[in-house]
Amino acid sequence: VQWLFTTNITLYLLCVSIANAKIRVTIFVLVCNSMMILCGLLAASMRTEGVDQSAVPRFIISRWVYWVCGMMFYVLLLSVLNRAVRRAANSRRSRPLNAAIFNQIFFVLCLGWSLYPFAWTVTEGFSALSFRTETYTFCVLDLGNKIIFTVLFLIRVPQVKHLLPGANLGFLTEVKQPCLADEVPGGDTRNEFGSMTPQERKGRRNRNSNRHNSVTGPEGLRG
């Protein structure tokens, strides 16, 4: 049941924080994911332990039917992520790294999540492994996928916020914000290197001299 929350949070971060996809696309992705997990839950509930032998075939057929339905929603989910969400990530001109980050996380997500159906087929589908092995397998997959996604998200996504708008390079750049300290009295401003040009210094000295003369006046000069 916790997959219903953790996987939807993962997909929400992927669609909104990285790709900035439209709200209807995000909702469609979350619905497909929720239906996939629901089908998996129903398939897992069709266990044959303690069931009458005459009802075992029906339980097995129902289990595989739910598994096929879950896989259909999974394929639909990957299709929407690969088309609509990827298109949204590639269209954001102000954040050029979004497409690369989305491709990396999407590849990890496809690779990691595709191991779950295979693990379910081997463990619960054909009962080839014991219940303890099944539990360990899903725990390892769960922890591995969440840790890898979290590390990629925390390392890669903050880099996007420091990029210059319209930049085409992958390195980080800083934007110098204007401040009052860059302005000097008299309307002079500092140049791009943070210092005044010789013409500005000469003009500032002349204005200061004229201001001093206007304040003192002839009386001040005679004194």
PyMOL commands that set and color helices and strands:
alter all, ss='L'
color gray80, all
select helices_A, chain A and resi 2-18+23-45+53-90+98-113+115-125+131-160+180-182+185-187+198-222
alter helices_A, ss='H'
color red, helices_A
deselect
rebuild
show_as cartoon
